Amino acid sequence: MRTDWPIPELVTELSRPIVADVARVVLAELRADEEPVDRFLPVEAQDKLQETLARPGLVHPDWVRAMFRGDAAEAVLSDALYRALKDFSTLLPRLLVKVSPMGRFGVLGSAGALAEKLIEEIEKLIEPEIKSFLDDSTDRVLERAAEFTIAKIDDPASIEFRSTFVNFMLSKSPAFFLEVADDELVGDIGAVVEMTARHLAESPETQEGIRAWIDRAMDYCADKNLGEALQLDGSKPRPPITALADATWPVFANVVASPQAQEWMGALLDELLDEYERTATRERRP
């Protein structure tokens, strides 16, 4: 039996069965749920949510700026501007030729051919200028677009956009959101959880935070019984302890039954027995 489980490895091994078993069961049930999410929110809660979405200052400006940064934003904007400027550059020469004498006498074969040739030459000259303009101006356009959006972030149109987006999400079912959550994706998420658990277990900052939290909890509970610590009062509604136990017990039982937990508890028991035997031996000595 292994007795040298380091804490980071132990945390990682204990997190694996949770992700591997519990997550798959939960996701399988949610994938079969075709009812909209908004059924979980009463009408009063949905009204309150809409009020919250309309609150001024809800969206931090840095979120908006982040959306307008990066290669992806530049590529989308550059492509959109290129198409718009290209269409306009094609329309403008044709309009000018149309109102010119060549356009008015376009019924004559030679005049019409000359007009088309002129349009083609103008387009060839304009296209490099469009690309040069976009190369030099995309960053500035994105910055101005971000600042314009920030200036209008609490206008009625922006609030309506936020509300429409949230209403769309609420109108969809859990199955809609988990449509792409196949076993491969669950496995990838499991790997992320394992690596994160190991990182947190190894982090001195996390360890110090846990110790501080335990110390505060011990100080709070030092002179209280369980009912006082949980602030249980017969005159107040009791928390749904039974329901919480029913909901969390399968997860707890699954973790405890895992080979990793069994090994760790076995090693812990061996250490306790060894310590008991050493103590008993010391006490029997004359």
N, C-alpha and C positions, 0 to 999 in steps of 0.2 A: 504494500500500500504506500502511495506517495505521501510524504509528510512535509515536503519542503515547498508548498504552494506560496509563491510570493504574492503580495496583495494585488498588483496590477494584473497578473495572469489569472488570479482567482476571480477578480471582477469581470475580466473578459470572458472567462469560461462560463460564469454564471449568467452573463447576458446572452450567450448564444442560444440556450434553449428557449428563452423568452421570445427572441426574435424569430427563431426557426419554427416554433410550434404555435405559440399564441398568436403571433402576427398573421400567420397563414389562415388560422381558423377565423379570426376577426375579419380579415380581408375577404375570405370566401363568403361570409354572411353579408358583408356590405356590397359585394359585387351583385348579389341577388336582390338587393333593395332598389326597386325602380320608382319609389315614391319621392316626391320633391322634398328637399331639405327644409323648406319653410314650414312643414308640418310640425317641426319641433319648436317653432316660435309662435306663441299666441299673438293675436292681433295687437295687443297692447305693446308687446315686445317689438314687433315689427314697426309700429309707429314710433317707438322710442329710438329704434335704430335709424330711422329716417331723420329724426331730429338730430341725432348725433352726426350723421353724415353731412348735415347742413351747417355744422358748427364752424365758425371762422377759425382759421389757423389749424385745422385738422391735419392738413397735408404739409409736412415740413418742406421748405424750398429745396433742400439738398436731395430729396427723393426725385424731384422734377429734374434738377440738373443732372443727376445720375442717369436718367432716362435718355438725355440728349448727348451723352458722352460715349466714346468708344467707337471702334471700327464698324460695328454693326449699324449704329445710328448714322454714321457718316455714309456708309454704303447705301442705306435706304434713302437718305435725303439726296445724295448725289444722283442716284438713279432716277428718283422722282423729278428733281429739278432738270436733269438732262432731257428727259422725255418732254417735259413741259416747254423748255426753251427750244428744243428741236422742233416741236410742233409749231411753236410761235414763229420760229425763224423760217419755217417752210411757208406758213400762212402769209407773213408780211411781204416777202418778195412777190408772191403771186398777186397779192392785193395791189402792190405798187405797179406791177406790170399791167394789171387789168385796167387801171385808170390812166395808164400812159397811152400815147398814140399807138404803140405797137399792140396794146391790148384792144384798143378800139378798132383797129384794122386786122384783128386776129383772123377774120374770115379769109384773108389772103394767106396762102400757104407759106410763103417765105417769111412773112411777119410773124406768124404763129410759131414757126420753127425757131426763129431768132429769139422770141420771147421765152420759149422753153429752155433754150440753151443758156440764156441769161440767168434764168431761175436756178438751173443746175450749178452754174458757176458761183452764184451768190451763196448757195447752200454749202458748197465746198469750202468757201472762204469763212463762213460763219461757224461751222462745226468745230474747227480747232480753237476758235475763240471761246466757244461754250465750254469745252473741256478745260481750257486754261483758266477760265473764270471759276469753274467749280473746284479745280485744284487749289486755287488761292483763297476761295471764299467759303468753302463748306464749314470750316470751324467757326467762322464768324456768324454764319447763318444759324448754325446750331445754337450758339451762345445766345443770339438774339431771340431765337424761338423759345429757348428755355426761360429767359427773362420775361418775355411776353406772356408765356403760360403762367409763370409765377405771379405776375401782376394781375392776372385774371382768375387766379386759383379759387377765389371765393365768390365769383360771379354766378348768377343763376345757371348759366349754361354749364359751368364746371360742376356745380352741385348736382345738376341733373345727370351729368355723366357719371359721377360717383354713385348716385342712386341707381341708375340703370345697370351699372356693372354689378352692384351688390344684389339687385333684384334678379339679375340673370343667374347668379350663383345660387341664390335661394330657390330658384325655380327648377334647378337640376337635382337629380337624384344622386345618392352615394355611388350607384353603379356608373353614372356618367363620369364622375371624378376619378374613379378607379378603373376605367376602361383599359388603360395601358399598364396597370399594375399587375403584370404577369409574374410567374415564379422567378424569372431572371431578375426583374426589378426588385422583388422582395429580397432576393439573395444579395443584390448590390446594397440595398438599404441595410441589410443585416451586417454586411462587412463594414459599412460606415459606422453603425452602432458599436460594433466590437472595437474598431480603432479608436472611436471617441471615448468609450469606456476605459480603455487602456490608458489613453492620454490623460484623462481626468484622474485616474487612479495614481498615475505617476507624477502628476503636477503638484509641486510643493504648495502652490497657492490654494488648490482645491483641498489638500489635506489640512492645511492650516484653517481654512474656512469651516471644514467639517468639525475640527476640534473646537473652534470657537462657538459653533452652533451647539455642540454637545454641552459645552460649559454653560452657555446661557440657559439651555433647557434644564440642566441639573440645578442651577441656581434658582430657576423659577419653580421647580418641583420639590425643592429641598424640604420644605415644611408643609407639604400638601399631600392629601391622599389622592387616589386616582380620580374620584369624582370631582374634587376641587381643582385638580390639575386640568381636567377636561371641561371645567366650568359647567358641570351637570347640576341642574337645579330642578327639583320636582315641579316647581311652578312654571318652568319654561319648557318649550318644545324640545324633546330629546333628539339628537342627531340620529339618522337612520343607521345605527351601528350594525344591525342585523343585515340590512340590505348591502351595506359596504362589505361586510364579511363574506356574504354570499358571492359578491362580485369579484372580490380579490382572492378568495381562497383557492380557486382553480389555478390561478397564476402562481401563488405561493407553493401549492402542492406540486406543481409541475417543476418548479425550480428546485425544491427540496429533493424531489425524486431523481433529479438529473445525476449522472455519474460523477460530474465534477463536484457537486455539492455533497454527495455521499462520501467521496474520497476525503474532502475537506473536513466533514463532520467526524469521519472515522479517525482521521489524524488528530483532531482536537480531542476526541474521547481518549485516544491512546495517551496523549500528553497529560490529560487529567488523571488517568489511572496511574501513570508513572509518578506523577507528583504526589498522589495519595499514598502510593507504596513507599516513596522516599520519606514522606512525613511520618507514616506509621513506623517505619524502621527507626527513625530518629527518636520517636517517643518510647520505643521498647528498650532502647539502650539504657543501661544503669547509670 
